């Protein structure tokens, strides 16, 4: 009963693979889950609501208005009720609509209202799956944090063979069970995350800053929250939305000094810290209290070093804590990252290079190498959501090692 008490919304779309949904429902219920089916009009052409209702012991939701007495189905209520939404099978049409926010049926409005995580199991012919538009739509869904359960290769309804078969129900249930297991893998742990840039004031209207968007740090925050951690986020000035979550505490800062103070005060009560913020190394020695007017052909600004947050936390770190940082490099990448790993007393460091296309600031992807004292692992270009998962896997490895040694 691995899924006992879990509430799962199962979305079914117009695909021949809809027949597999019956076995998926039986397996989910056998594991203790409560299943509510939401089906598209096209889905009902492949499998009847009566069959699905008999298996779930619940009326199947398909239309907004099933009666003419004023009653209606609330997609918002379903979004609040569920612990997980699984769309299996997910047709190319539904995937495209999900990626672009089209809300023309009950399944899609439920998806757009869903507070819980979403898993998607594509099912379609091989050429539809391989088409660049479908692949782009799946990448978009991944960037939203949706988990894609990759289809398998095999004999298809078109009598062709290739990749496009919906994953078998047994393996989907395994993926769901693993997902919920991971959700609790950081339960009881507190993780400090720094994210975004810092702005160092020159005068009331000007500052020294950098191009950090905070996207990588926010992806790390979301991944930690999804695994059950308490998260303390020290966030520089960014324009991206901050999630509302009962396990998230946010401290908004602007300058490197403010980030230093917030980080050093939060670290002692944290089990781990991931320093993904792009903190300024220098700040103006003097900040003008009024706007500096143009005079002559040059303006000289004297800079002084900011306090080194990473070095300070590395000094503070106890044997039971894990400390990780980032190295954004433009040359001698591995050598610089290895040196920083030792100098800052990091347990591991995440290296990315501005020489790699699609990595760095203001993009939704990243290409990283994770380096620790015992290994180095290079990863391909991925969405920052997927990169965050790799980073937190490494964090869990080090936290587990600390537990064993203690």
C-alpha positions in Angstrom: 0.0 0.0 0.0 2.7 2.4 -1.0 0.2 5.1 -2.1 -2.2 4.8 0.8 -4.2 7.9 1.3 -2.8 9.6 -1.9 -5.4 11.5 -4.0 -4.7 11.2 -7.7 -6.5 12.9 -10.6 -6.1 10.7 -13.6 -6.6 12.6 -16.9 -7.5 10.5 -19.9 -7.3 11.9 -23.5 -8.3 10.6 -26.9 -5.8 7.9 -27.6 -6.1 4.2 -28.3 -3.9 3.7 -25.2 -6.9 4.7 -23.1 -7.6 1.1 -22.6 -4.5 0.8 -20.5 -6.0 3.3 -18.0 -8.2 0.6 -16.6 -5.2 -1.4 -15.5 -3.6 1.8 -14.2 -6.6 2.6 -12.1 -6.7 -0.9 -10.6 -3.0 -0.8 -9.8 -3.3 2.6 -8.2 -6.3 1.6 -6.0 -4.5 -1.6 -5.1 -1.7 0.5 -3.7 -4.1 2.5 -1.6 -4.7 5.5 -3.8 -8.0 7.3 -4.3 -8.5 8.0 -8.0 -10.7 10.6 -9.7 -10.9 10.3 -13.5 -11.2 13.4 -15.7 -11.7 12.5 -19.3 -11.8 14.6 -22.5 -14.7 14.2 -25.0 -12.4 12.5 -27.4 -11.3 10.1 -24.6 -14.9 8.9 -24.2 -14.7 7.6 -27.8 -12.1 5.1 -26.7 -13.3 4.1 -23.3 -16.6 4.6 -21.5 -17.2 6.6 -18.3 -19.2 3.7 -17.0 -16.2 1.4 -17.1 -14.0 4.0 -15.4 -16.6 4.8 -12.8 -17.0 1.2 -11.9 -13.2 0.9 -11.3 -12.9 4.1 -9.3 -16.2 4.0 -7.5 -16.5 7.7 -8.4 -18.5 9.5 -11.1 -16.2 10.4 -14.0 -15.8 14.1 -14.6 -15.9 15.1 -18.3 -18.2 18.2 -18.8 -18.4 21.4 -16.9 -22.1 21.1 -16.6 -23.5 17.6 -16.3 -27.0 18.6 -15.3 -29.3 21.5 -16.1 -30.1 22.3 -12.5 -27.3 24.8 -12.0 -24.8 22.3 -10.6 -21.3 22.2 -12.1 -17.9 20.5 -11.7 -15.3 22.7 -10.1 -11.9 22.3 -11.7 -10.5 24.5 -8.9 -11.8 22.1 -6.3 -10.1 19.2 -8.1 -6.9 21.2 -8.2 -7.0 21.7 -4.4 -8.1 18.1 -3.7 -5.3 16.2 -5.5 -1.9 15.2 -4.3 -0.9 14.4 -7.9 -2.3 14.7 -11.4 -1.4 12.0 -13.9 -2.4 12.4 -17.6 -2.2 9.0 -19.1 -2.5 8.7 -22.0 -1.6 12.2 -23.1 -2.2 12.8 -26.8 -0.2 15.3 -28.9 -3.2 17.5 -29.1 -3.6 17.7 -25.3 0.1 18.2 -24.7 0.1 21.1 -27.2 -2.9 22.7 -25.4 -1.3 22.2 -22.0 2.0 23.9 -23.2 0.1 26.9 -24.5 -2.6 27.4 -21.8 -5.6 26.4 -24.0 -8.5 25.6 -21.7 -11.3 24.3 -23.9 -12.3 21.2 -21.9 -12.5 20.0 -18.3 -9.2 18.2 -18.3 -7.3 21.2 -19.4 -9.0 23.6 -17.0 -8.2 21.1 -14.2 -4.6 21.0 -15.3 -4.3 24.8 -15.3 -5.9 24.9 -11.8 -3.8 22.1 -10.4 -1.9 22.9 -7.2 -0.3 19.5 -7.0 2.5 18.2 -9.2 1.7 16.8 -12.7 3.0 13.8 -14.5 2.4 13.3 -18.2 2.6 9.9 -20.1 2.6 10.7 -23.9 1.0 8.3 -26.3 0.9 8.8 -30.1 2.3 7.6 -33.4 6.1 7.7 -33.8 6.2 10.6 -36.3 3.9 12.7 -34.1 6.1 12.1 -31.1 9.3 12.9 -33.0 7.9 16.0 -34.6 9.8 19.2 -33.5 6.6 20.8 -32.3 5.7 17.9 -30.0 9.2 17.8 -28.6 9.1 21.6 -28.1 5.8 21.3 -26.2 7.2 18.6 -24.0 10.2 20.8 -23.2 7.8 23.6 -22.3 5.9 21.3 -19.9 9.2 20.2 -18.3 10.2 23.8 -17.8 6.9 24.3 -16.0 7.9 21.5 -13.6 5.8 18.7 -15.1 7.3 15.2 -15.0 7.3 13.5 -18.4 7.0 9.7 -18.3 8.8 8.9 -21.5 6.9 6.6 -24.0 8.5 3.3 -25.1 9.4 1.9 -28.5 7.3 -0.9 -29.9 4.4 -1.9 -32.2 1.9 1.0 -32.6 -1.7 1.3 -33.6 -0.6 2.5 -37.0 1.1 -0.9 -37.4 4.4 0.9 -37.5 7.2 0.4 -34.9 8.9 3.2 -33.1 8.8 5.4 -30.0 5.3 6.5 -29.0 3.8 3.7 -27.0 2.5 4.9 -23.6 4.6 3.4 -20.8 3.1 0.3 -19.3 0.8 0.9 -16.3 3.0 -1.1 -13.9 6.0 1.2 -14.7 3.8 4.3 -14.4 2.8 3.2 -10.9 6.5 2.6 -10.1 7.3 6.2 -11.3 4.4 7.6 -9.2 5.6 5.7 -6.1 9.2 6.9 -6.6 7.9 10.4 -7.1 6.1 10.3 -3.7 9.2 8.7 -2.1 11.4 11.5 -3.3 8.8 14.0 -2.1 9.6 12.9 1.5 13.4 12.4 1.0 14.2 15.8 2.6 11.5 15.7 5.2 12.8 17.1 8.5 15.7 18.9 6.7 16.2 22.6 6.5 18.0 23.9 3.4 19.3 27.5 3.0 19.3 28.7 -0.7 20.7 32.0 -1.9 19.4 33.2 -5.3 19.4 36.1 -7.7 21.8 39.0 -8.1 22.9 41.7 -5.7 22.7 45.4 -6.5 25.5 47.6 -5.1 24.3 51.2 -4.9 26.3 54.0 -6.5 23.7 56.7 -5.8 19.9 56.7 -5.3 19.3 55.8 -9.0 22.3 53.8 -10.1 23.9 50.5 -9.1 26.4 47.8 -10.0 24.8 44.5 -10.7 24.8 41.4 -12.9 22.6 39.5 -15.3 21.4 36.8 -12.8 17.6 36.1 -13.2 17.3 33.8 -10.2 15.8 31.0 -12.3 18.4 28.4 -11.3 18.0 29.2 -7.6 14.2 29.2 -7.8 14.3 25.8 -9.5 16.5 24.5 -6.6 14.0 25.9 -4.1 11.1 24.2 -5.9 12.9 20.9 -6.0 13.8 21.1 -2.3 10.1 21.9 -1.5 8.9 19.0 -3.6 11.0 16.6 -1.6 9.6 17.8 1.7 12.4 20.2 2.9 11.9 23.4 4.9 13.6 26.1 2.8 15.0 29.4 3.8 15.4 31.5 0.6 17.6 34.6 0.7 16.6 36.3 -2.5 18.2 39.2 -4.4 16.2 41.6 -6.6 14.5 39.4 -9.3 11.4 39.7 -11.5 10.4 36.0 -11.4 7.5 34.9 -9.2 8.2 33.4 -5.8 6.1 30.3 -4.9 3.7 30.4 -2.0 4.4 27.4 0.2 4.0 26.7 3.9 7.6 25.3 4.1 9.2 28.3 2.4 10.6 31.3 4.3 11.8 34.2 2.1 14.1 37.0 3.0 14.3 39.7 0.3 17.7 41.5 0.1 19.3 43.9 -2.3 23.0 44.3 -1.5 25.8 41.8 -0.9 26.0 43.0 2.7 22.3 42.3 3.3 22.7 38.8 1.7 25.7 38.2 4.0 23.8 39.1 7.1 20.7 37.0 6.2 22.8 34.0 5.2 25.1 33.9 8.2 22.2 34.3 10.5 20.2 31.5 8.9 23.0 28.9 8.3 23.5 27.7 11.9 19.9 26.4 12.0 20.1 24.8 8.5 21.2 21.3 7.6 22.5 22.4 4.2 23.1 25.5 2.1 23.2 25.9 -1.6 24.7 29.2 -2.7 23.4 29.9 -6.2 23.2 33.7 -5.9 25.5 35.8 -8.1 26.9 38.0 -5.4 28.9 41.1 -6.3 32.6 40.8 -5.4 33.0 44.5 -5.1 30.8 47.4 -3.9 31.3 51.2 -4.1 33.4 52.5 -1.2 31.1 55.5 -0.9 27.5 55.7 -1.9 26.3 59.2 -2.9 23.1 60.3 -1.1 22.0 62.2 -4.2 22.1 61.6 -8.0 25.6 62.1 -9.3 25.5 64.7 -12.1 27.6 64.5 -15.2 30.8 66.5 -14.8 33.7 66.3 -17.2 34.5 63.3 -19.4 35.1 60.7 -16.6 33.6 59.4 -13.4 35.8 57.5 -11.1 34.2 55.1 -8.7 36.4 53.5 -6.0 35.4 49.9 -5.2 36.0 47.7 -2.1 35.6 44.0 -1.7 32.3 42.7 -0.3 32.2 40.1 2.4 32.7 36.6 1.2 29.5 34.7 2.0 30.8 31.3 0.8 34.1 31.6 2.8 32.3 32.7 5.9 29.8 29.8 5.8 32.6 27.4 5.0 34.3 28.5 8.3 31.0 28.2 10.2 30.1 24.8 8.8 29.9 21.9 11.3 30.6 18.2 10.5 26.8 17.6 10.2 26.2 20.3 7.6 26.5 20.3 3.8 27.6 23.4 1.9 27.4 23.7 -1.9 28.2 26.5 -4.2 28.3 27.5 -7.9 31.2 28.4 -10.1 30.3 30.4 -13.2 33.5 30.5 -15.3 34.7 31.8 -18.7 38.1 30.1 -18.8 40.1 27.3 -17.0 36.8 26.1 -15.8 37.6 22.9 -14.1 40.8 24.2 -12.4 39.0 27.3 -11.1 36.1 25.2 -9.8 38.4 22.7 -8.1 40.3 25.6 -6.4 37.1 27.2 -5.2 35.8 23.9 -3.9 38.8 23.6 -1.5 39.1 27.3 -0.7 35.4 27.8 0.3 35.2 24.4 2.2 32.4 23.3 -0.1 31.1 19.7 0.0 30.4 20.0 -3.7 30.4 22.7 -6.4 28.3 23.2 -9.5 30.3 24.3 -12.4 28.8 26.0 -15.4 30.6 27.9 -18.2 29.5 30.9 -20.3 31.3 29.2 -23.1 28.5 26.6 -23.2 25.6 27.7 -25.4 22.3 27.6 -23.4 24.1 27.9 -20.0 24.4 30.9 -17.6 22.3 33.9 -17.1 18.8 34.7 -18.4 18.0 31.3 -20.0 15.8 28.4 -19.0 18.5 25.8 -19.6 21.9 25.0 -18.0 24.8 22.6 -18.6 26.7 21.7 -15.4 29.4 19.6 -14.0 29.1 18.6 -10.3 32.5 18.3 -8.6 33.1 17.0 -5.1 36.2 15.6 -3.4 35.4 12.0 -4.5 33.9 12.4 -8.0 33.1 14.7 -10.9 30.0 14.2 -13.1 29.3 16.1 -16.3 25.6 16.5 -17.4 24.2 17.4 -20.8 22.3 20.6 -21.5 18.9 20.4 -19.6 16.1 22.6 -18.4 17.0 24.3 -15.1 14.1 22.3 -13.6 15.9 19.1 -14.5 19.3 20.5 -13.5 17.9 21.3 -10.0 16.9 17.6 -9.6 20.5 16.5 -10.4 21.8 19.0 -7.8 19.4 17.9 -5.1 20.2 14.3 -5.8 23.9 15.2 -5.1 22.8 17.1 -1.9 21.0 14.0 -0.7 24.0 11.9 -1.3 26.1 14.2 0.9 23.4 14.5 3.6 23.2 10.7 3.7 27.0 10.5 4.1 26.9 12.9 7.0 24.2 10.8 8.7 26.2 7.7 8.3 29.4 9.3 9.7 27.5 10.7 12.6 
